[in-house]
């Protein structure tokens, strides 16, 4: 069975009433997938290409509930030495687009989407990231990465949305899965609240299954996908601060992904304009020590959250002391508030995040020596604001600077020149001559020390008891808007 707790008769009746009385936009099923069709198509891909995709039902350790998990990699090349990415979609029922992105990513990596790269958005995204065709890029990444994907976590909730309850966020048992995690979980009395985190942390089988997968496979990266705005978030969600000891390259990672998203990014608690307690991202970093935890918000209506729009107005309201955002969609807008309503926008969102996720995978699994640049972006990508995005101003402007480079540009250039000169001279000297020079230098240095000559340049040698103070690494810079 799928991971859903059987609702009580009262809860079932409430869901039925909600599905009848809730006004909703028509979902374009010629573009979107029904849950059953989506999962069956992915299972068929696993049956057809077991060398690239494997499917399994993961059982909740405390019940008989299960969730479908798809593992995608180049299995003939092995899995042990590869970086593992755990990707989660469909935690919130109404956010259909997150499962669609997971679906198309699996199909692309499994080479089961021949028409995908003919979408108009494909060439636009490819040009934005200056990459090879995404299918070719993905195939190269499968030799270095393992993708474990849960495309739909809240299965019963998503099916309720399909039936007409387009505003449903939580599970049918009434719990927000992204508030059900132990780290900084907060008990709540209002069970009707959209962010109700359950009677206890990890009360829901879906959350326990994700935790079990992460504990079993120890991913290098964890990505949870949501919608309602465009954003890239790193921990913390529950504090207005960047989590300590994140990898030094995380700022570069956000820049690479933001070439595609061009959206607000940084610590969730600082950038989003509100704090979220009991989230999976915070738990993965604090308790399971996943080096690269990430929350991606994949779609906002009218570009909400993009740099072009100046981020999200909620952040401005929070900074001015106002408690909430005026942008809460009415019941007739729930589908379009969280999902692209047209096929053109749907395709653009799908390819935007496929490109961003491939850039993410490429960052945490650098190309081995000698691997061609055609496997990823053909040139380094810098700050996303250099790619056609308007510079925010005032409160929305970014702060901080990149992690300091130990060498300045001039020193680096001089170092490179010295290396070139050394490379030009060294091949002209034979091995015996080099050995003789080394022996002569060693003898001269020994005599110099023996007769008590001072150390060159007037410097004193440190005694073994003297400690060496190392310059601490600067805290990485996380762009905020």
C-alpha positions as CSV (number, residue, x, y, z in Angstrom):
1,X,0.0,0.0,0.0
2,X,1.1,3.6,-0.4
3,X,2.3,5.7,2.5
4,X,-1.0,7.1,3.8
5,X,-2.6,6.8,7.1
6,X,-6.3,5.8,6.8
7,X,-8.3,8.9,7.6
8,X,-11.0,8.8,10.2
9,X,-14.6,9.0,9.0
10,X,-14.8,12.6,10.0
11,X,-11.6,13.5,8.1
12,X,-12.8,11.5,5.0
13,X,-16.1,13.4,5.1
14,X,-14.3,16.7,5.4
15,X,-12.2,15.9,2.4
16,X,-15.3,14.9,0.4
17,X,-17.0,18.1,1.3
18,X,-14.0,20.2,0.5
19,X,-13.6,18.5,-2.9
20,X,-17.3,19.4,-3.7
21,X,-17.4,23.0,-2.4
22,X,-13.9,24.1,-3.4
23,X,-13.9,26.1,-6.6
24,X,-10.9,25.2,-8.7
25,X,-9.2,25.9,-12.0
26,X,-9.3,23.1,-14.5
27,X,-6.1,21.1,-14.5
28,X,-4.7,20.7,-18.0
29,X,-4.4,16.9,-18.1
30,X,-3.0,17.1,-21.6
31,X,0.1,18.6,-20.0
32,X,0.1,17.2,-16.4
33,X,0.1,13.5,-15.4
34,X,-2.4,11.8,-13.2
35,X,-0.5,10.2,-10.3
36,X,-1.2,6.6,-11.4
37,X,-0.1,7.3,-14.9
38,X,3.1,9.0,-13.8
39,X,4.2,6.2,-11.6
40,X,3.3,3.4,-14.0
41,X,5.2,5.2,-16.8
42,X,8.3,5.3,-14.6
43,X,7.9,1.7,-13.6
44,X,7.8,0.8,-17.2
45,X,11.0,2.7,-17.8
46,X,12.6,0.7,-15.1
47,X,11.4,-2.6,-16.6
48,X,12.7,-1.5,-20.0
49,X,16.1,-0.2,-19.0
50,X,17.3,-2.0,-15.8
51,X,20.9,-0.9,-16.6
52,X,19.8,2.7,-16.0
53,X,16.7,2.6,-13.7
54,X,15.7,0.5,-10.8
55,X,12.3,0.7,-9.0
56,X,11.5,-0.5,-5.5
57,X,8.8,0.0,-2.9
58,X,10.4,1.2,0.3
59,X,8.6,0.1,3.5
60,X,8.0,2.3,6.5
61,X,9.9,0.8,9.4
62,X,6.9,1.1,11.7
63,X,4.0,0.1,9.4
64,X,3.2,-1.6,6.2
65,X,3.1,1.7,4.3
66,X,5.4,2.1,1.3
67,X,6.6,4.7,-1.2
68,X,7.9,4.2,-4.7
69,X,11.6,4.9,-5.1
70,X,13.5,5.1,-8.4
71,X,17.3,4.8,-8.5
72,X,18.9,6.2,-11.7
73,X,22.6,5.7,-12.6
74,X,24.8,3.9,-15.1
75,X,24.7,0.6,-13.2
76,X,27.3,-1.2,-15.3
77,X,29.9,1.4,-14.2
78,X,29.1,0.6,-10.5
79,X,27.6,2.6,-7.7
80,X,30.1,2.5,-4.8
81,X,32.3,5.4,-5.6
82,X,29.6,7.7,-6.9
83,X,28.0,10.7,-5.2
84,X,24.4,10.0,-4.1
85,X,21.6,12.6,-4.5
86,X,18.3,12.1,-2.8
87,X,15.5,14.0,-4.6
88,X,12.0,14.4,-3.1
89,X,8.9,15.7,-4.9
90,X,5.2,15.9,-4.1
91,X,5.4,16.4,-0.3
92,X,2.6,19.0,-0.6
93,X,-0.4,17.7,-2.4
94,X,-1.3,20.8,-4.5
95,X,2.3,21.3,-5.8
96,X,1.8,19.0,-8.8
97,X,4.7,20.6,-10.7
98,X,7.3,19.2,-8.3
99,X,6.4,15.6,-9.3
100,X,6.3,16.5,-12.9
101,X,10.0,17.8,-12.7
102,X,11.0,14.6,-11.0
103,X,9.2,12.5,-13.7
104,X,10.9,14.3,-16.6
105,X,14.3,14.2,-14.9
106,X,14.1,10.4,-14.5
107,X,12.8,10.0,-18.1
108,X,15.7,12.2,-19.5
109,X,18.3,10.3,-17.5
110,X,16.8,7.0,-18.5
111,X,16.8,8.0,-22.2
112,X,13.0,7.5,-22.3
113,X,12.0,11.0,-23.4
114,X,13.0,11.3,-27.1
115,X,10.7,14.2,-27.7
116,X,11.7,16.1,-24.6
117,X,14.6,18.0,-26.0
118,X,12.5,19.2,-29.0
119,X,10.5,21.4,-26.6
120,X,11.1,25.1,-27.4
121,X,12.3,25.6,-23.8
122,X,15.1,23.0,-24.2
123,X,17.2,25.2,-26.4
124,X,16.6,28.3,-24.3
125,X,17.7,26.6,-21.1
126,X,20.7,25.0,-22.9
127,X,21.8,28.4,-24.1
128,X,21.4,29.9,-20.7
129,X,23.7,27.4,-19.1
130,X,26.0,27.2,-22.1
131,X,25.8,23.4,-21.9
132,X,25.7,20.5,-24.3
133,X,22.2,18.9,-24.9
134,X,20.8,18.0,-21.5
135,X,20.4,14.4,-22.4
136,X,24.1,14.1,-23.2
137,X,25.1,16.0,-20.0
138,X,22.8,13.7,-17.9
139,X,24.3,10.6,-19.4
140,X,27.8,11.7,-18.5
141,X,26.7,12.5,-14.9
142,X,25.3,9.0,-14.5
143,X,28.9,7.7,-14.5
144,X,29.6,9.8,-11.5
145,X,26.3,10.1,-9.6
146,X,23.4,8.1,-8.3
147,X,20.0,9.8,-8.3
148,X,17.5,8.3,-5.8
149,X,14.2,9.9,-6.6
150,X,10.8,9.9,-4.7
151,X,8.7,11.6,-7.3
152,X,5.4,11.6,-5.3
153,X,5.6,11.4,-1.5
154,X,2.0,12.6,-0.7
155,X,0.3,10.1,-3.0
156,X,-3.2,10.1,-1.6
157,X,-3.1,13.9,-1.2
158,X,-2.1,14.4,-4.8
159,X,-5.0,12.1,-5.9
160,X,-7.4,14.3,-3.9
161,X,-6.1,17.3,-5.8
162,X,-6.8,15.5,-9.0
163,X,-10.3,14.9,-7.8
164,X,-10.9,18.6,-7.3
165,X,-9.5,19.6,-3.9
166,X,-6.9,21.8,-5.5
167,X,-6.0,23.7,-2.3
168,X,-5.0,20.7,-0.3
169,X,-1.4,21.0,1.1
170,X,-1.3,18.4,3.8
171,X,-1.8,14.6,3.8
172,X,-5.3,13.2,4.2
173,X,-4.5,12.7,7.9
174,X,-4.1,16.4,8.1
175,X,-0.3,16.8,8.5
176,X,2.2,19.0,6.7
177,X,5.0,16.6,5.9
178,X,7.6,19.3,5.8
179,X,6.8,20.3,9.4
180,X,6.9,16.7,10.7
181,X,10.7,16.4,11.3
182,X,12.3,16.2,14.7
183,X,14.8,19.1,14.4
184,X,13.2,22.1,16.1
185,X,9.8,20.5,15.7
186,X,7.1,22.7,17.4
187,X,3.9,21.2,18.9
188,X,0.8,22.9,17.7
189,X,-2.8,22.9,18.9
190,X,-4.5,24.1,15.7
191,X,-4.9,20.9,13.7
192,X,-6.6,22.9,10.9
193,X,-3.5,25.0,10.3
194,X,-1.9,24.5,6.9
195,X,1.5,24.0,8.5
196,X,0.3,21.6,11.3
197,X,3.3,19.4,12.0
198,X,1.4,16.4,13.5
199,X,0.8,15.1,17.0
200,X,4.5,14.2,17.2
201,X,7.7,14.5,15.1
202,X,7.9,11.7,12.5
203,X,4.3,10.7,13.2
204,X,3.8,10.2,9.4
205,X,4.9,7.2,7.5
206,X,6.0,9.3,4.5
207,X,8.5,11.2,6.7
208,X,9.8,8.0,8.3
209,X,10.4,6.5,4.9
210,X,12.4,9.4,3.7
211,X,14.4,9.3,6.9
212,X,15.0,5.6,6.5
213,X,16.3,6.0,2.9
214,X,18.6,8.8,4.0
215,X,19.9,6.8,7.0
216,X,20.4,3.7,4.8
217,X,22.2,5.3,1.9
218,X,23.8,8.4,3.5
219,X,23.4,10.8,0.5
220,X,25.9,13.5,-0.3
221,X,23.1,15.8,-1.3
222,X,19.4,16.1,-0.4
223,X,16.9,18.2,-2.5
224,X,13.3,18.7,-1.5
225,X,11.1,20.4,-4.2
226,X,8.2,22.8,-3.5
227,X,6.3,25.5,-5.3
228,X,4.6,28.8,-4.7
229,X,7.6,31.0,-5.5
230,X,11.0,30.8,-7.2
231,X,13.8,30.3,-4.7
232,X,16.9,28.3,-3.7
233,X,17.3,27.8,0.0
234,X,20.1,26.3,2.2
235,X,19.8,25.8,6.0
236,X,18.5,27.1,8.2
237,X,14.8,27.2,7.7
238,X,14.2,27.6,11.4
239,X,16.6,30.5,12.2
240,X,17.5,33.8,10.5
241,X,21.1,32.6,9.9
242,X,23.2,30.5,7.6
243,X,24.0,27.1,9.1
244,X,27.6,26.8,10.2
245,X,30.2,24.6,8.4
246,X,28.4,24.2,5.1
247,X,30.8,23.3,2.3
248,X,32.9,26.3,1.2
249,X,31.7,25.8,-2.4
250,X,28.0,26.3,-1.6
251,X,28.0,29.9,-2.7
252,X,29.4,28.8,-6.1
253,X,26.8,26.1,-6.2
254,X,24.0,28.5,-5.7
255,X,25.4,30.8,-8.4
256,X,25.6,27.8,-10.9
257,X,22.0,26.8,-10.2
258,X,20.8,30.4,-10.2
259,X,22.0,30.8,-13.8
260,X,18.8,28.8,-14.6
261,X,16.5,30.0,-11.8
262,X,17.5,33.6,-11.5
263,X,15.7,33.8,-8.2
264,X,16.1,34.7,-4.6
265,X,18.5,32.5,-2.8
266,X,20.3,32.0,0.5
267,X,19.4,30.8,4.0
268,X,15.7,30.0,4.1
269,X,15.2,31.7,7.4
270,X,16.9,34.9,6.2
271,X,15.5,35.1,2.7
272,X,12.0,33.6,2.8
273,X,10.6,36.2,5.2
274,X,9.4,33.6,7.7
275,X,10.7,30.7,9.8
276,X,9.8,27.1,9.2
277,X,10.2,24.6,12.1
278,X,10.5,20.8,11.7
279,X,11.6,20.8,8.1
280,X,13.4,17.9,6.3
281,X,16.2,20.2,5.1
282,X,17.2,21.3,8.5
283,X,17.0,17.7,9.8
284,X,19.1,16.3,7.0
285,X,21.9,18.8,7.8
286,X,21.8,18.9,11.6
287,X,21.1,15.2,12.4
288,X,22.3,13.2,9.4
289,X,25.1,15.5,8.4
290,X,24.2,15.6,4.7
291,X,26.8,18.1,3.3
292,X,24.5,19.6,0.6
293,X,20.9,20.0,1.8
294,X,18.7,22.2,-0.4
295,X,15.1,23.3,-0.8
296,X,14.1,24.5,-4.2
297,X,10.9,26.5,-4.8
298,X,10.3,25.7,-8.5
299,X,7.4,28.0,-9.5
300,X,5.8,31.2,-8.5
301,X,2.8,32.9,-10.3
302,X,3.9,35.8,-12.5
303,X,7.6,35.1,-11.7
304,X,7.1,35.6,-7.9
305,X,10.5,35.2,-6.2
306,X,12.6,35.9,-9.3
307,X,15.3,38.6,-9.2
308,X,13.5,40.4,-12.0
309,X,10.5,40.8,-9.7
310,X,12.7,41.8,-6.8
311,X,12.2,38.5,-4.8
312,X,9.1,38.0,-2.7
313,X,7.1,40.9,-1.1
314,X,6.7,38.7,2.0
315,X,10.3,39.4,2.9
316,X,9.8,43.2,2.7
317,X,6.7,42.8,5.0
318,X,8.7,40.7,7.5
319,X,11.5,43.3,7.6
320,X,8.9,46.0,8.3
321,X,7.3,44.1,11.2
322,X,4.2,43.0,9.4
323,X,3.3,39.3,10.1
324,X,2.3,37.8,6.8
325,X,2.1,38.1,3.1
326,X,-1.0,39.4,1.2
327,X,-0.4,36.8,-1.4
328,X,-2.5,33.9,-0.2
329,X,-4.3,32.5,-3.1
330,X,-8.1,32.1,-2.9
331,X,-9.7,28.7,-3.5
332,X,-10.2,29.5,-7.1
333,X,-6.5,30.2,-7.6
334,X,-4.8,27.4,-5.8
335,X,-3.8,25.4,-8.9
336,X,-2.3,28.4,-10.7
337,X,-0.7,29.8,-7.5
338,X,1.4,26.6,-7.3
339,X,1.6,25.3,-10.8
340,X,2.3,26.7,-14.3
341,X,-1.1,26.9,-16.0
342,X,0.0,26.7,-19.7
343,X,1.9,24.1,-21.6
344,X,4.5,26.7,-22.6
345,X,5.2,27.8,-19.0
346,X,5.1,24.2,-17.8
347,X,7.8,23.2,-20.3
348,X,9.9,26.2,-19.3
349,X,9.7,25.3,-15.6
350,X,10.5,21.7,-16.2
351,X,13.6,22.5,-18.2
352,X,14.7,25.3,-15.9
353,X,14.9,22.9,-13.0
354,X,16.3,20.0,-15.0
355,X,19.2,22.3,-16.0
356,X,19.6,23.5,-12.4
357,X,19.6,20.0,-10.9
358,X,22.1,18.8,-13.4
359,X,24.3,21.7,-12.5
360,X,23.8,20.7,-8.9
361,X,24.9,17.2,-9.6
362,X,27.9,18.4,-11.7
363,X,29.1,20.6,-8.8
364,X,29.2,17.9,-6.2
365,X,30.8,15.3,-8.6
366,X,33.6,17.1,-10.5
367,X,34.6,15.7,-13.8
368,X,37.5,13.3,-13.6
369,X,40.8,14.3,-15.2
370,X,40.6,14.3,-19.0
371,X,36.8,14.3,-19.2
372,X,35.5,16.6,-21.9
373,X,33.7,19.9,-21.3
374,X,30.8,18.8,-23.4
375,X,29.5,16.8,-20.4
376,X,28.5,20.0,-18.6
377,X,28.6,23.8,-18.9
378,X,31.2,24.7,-21.5
379,X,32.5,27.6,-19.5
380,X,32.4,28.5,-15.8
381,X,29.2,30.3,-14.8
382,X,29.4,33.3,-12.4
383,X,26.9,35.3,-10.5
384,X,23.4,34.7,-12.0
385,X,22.8,38.4,-12.1
386,X,25.2,38.6,-15.1
387,X,22.8,36.5,-17.1
388,X,20.2,39.0,-18.1
389,X,18.7,39.6,-14.6
390,X,18.2,43.1,-13.2
391,X,20.2,44.0,-10.2
392,X,17.9,44.4,-7.1
393,X,18.2,47.6,-5.2
394,X,17.8,48.7,-1.6
395,X,16.7,46.1,0.8
396,X,16.6,43.4,-1.9
397,X,20.2,43.8,-2.8
398,X,22.7,41.1,-1.9
399,X,25.3,41.6,0.8
400,X,28.7,40.1,1.5
401,X,31.5,39.0,-0.7
402,X,32.9,35.8,-2.1
403,X,35.2,33.6,0.0
404,X,38.6,35.3,-0.2
405,X,41.1,33.8,-2.6
406,X,44.5,33.2,-0.9
407,X,46.2,34.6,-4.0
408,X,45.3,37.9,-5.7
409,X,44.9,38.0,-9.5
410,X,48.3,39.5,-10.0
411,X,50.0,36.9,-7.8
412,X,48.2,34.1,-9.6
413,X,49.3,35.4,-13.0
414,X,52.9,35.7,-11.8
415,X,52.6,32.1,-10.5
416,X,51.3,30.9,-13.8
417,X,54.2,32.7,-15.7
418,X,56.7,31.1,-13.3
419,X,55.2,27.7,-14.0
420,X,55.5,28.2,-17.7
421,X,59.1,29.3,-17.4
422,X,59.9,26.3,-15.3
423,X,58.2,24.0,-17.8
424,X,60.3,25.5,-20.6
425,X,63.6,25.1,-18.8
426,X,63.3,21.8,-17.1
427,X,62.9,19.6,-20.1
428,X,66.3,20.9,-21.5
429,X,68.2,19.5,-18.4
430,X,69.1,15.8,-18.4
431,X,68.3,13.6,-15.4
432,X,72.0,13.2,-14.3
433,X,72.5,17.0,-14.4
434,X,69.4,17.5,-12.2
435,X,70.6,14.9,-9.7
436,X,74.1,16.5,-9.5
437,X,72.6,20.0,-9.0
438,X,70.3,18.6,-6.2
439,X,73.3,16.9,-4.4
440,X,75.5,20.0,-4.7
441,X,72.7,22.2,-3.2
442,X,72.2,19.8,-0.4
443,X,75.9,19.8,0.5
444,X,76.2,23.6,0.4
445,X,73.1,24.0,2.6
446,X,74.5,21.5,5.2
447,X,77.9,23.3,5.3
448,X,76.1,26.7,5.7
449,X,74.1,25.4,8.7
450,X,77.2,23.8,10.3
451,X,79.3,27.0,10.4
452,X,76.4,28.8,12.0
453,X,75.5,31.3,9.2
454,X,72.2,33.1,9.9
455,X,69.1,32.0,8.2
456,X,68.5,33.8,4.9
457,X,66.6,37.1,4.9
458,X,67.2,37.5,8.6
459,X,64.3,35.2,9.6
460,X,64.5,33.0,12.7
461,X,63.7,29.3,12.4
462,X,60.9,28.2,14.6
463,X,61.7,25.6,17.2
464,X,59.6,22.4,17.2
465,X,57.8,23.7,20.3
466,X,56.5,26.8,18.5
467,X,53.0,26.4,17.1
468,X,52.0,27.6,13.7
469,X,48.8,29.7,13.6
470,X,46.7,28.9,10.5
471,X,44.6,31.5,8.9
472,X,41.0,30.4,9.4
473,X,38.7,29.9,6.4
474,X,36.2,32.7,5.8
475,X,32.6,31.8,6.2
476,X,31.2,31.2,2.8
477,X,29.0,33.9,1.3
478,X,25.4,33.1,0.6
479,X,23.8,35.6,-1.8
480,X,20.5,37.0,-0.5
481,X,18.0,39.2,-2.2
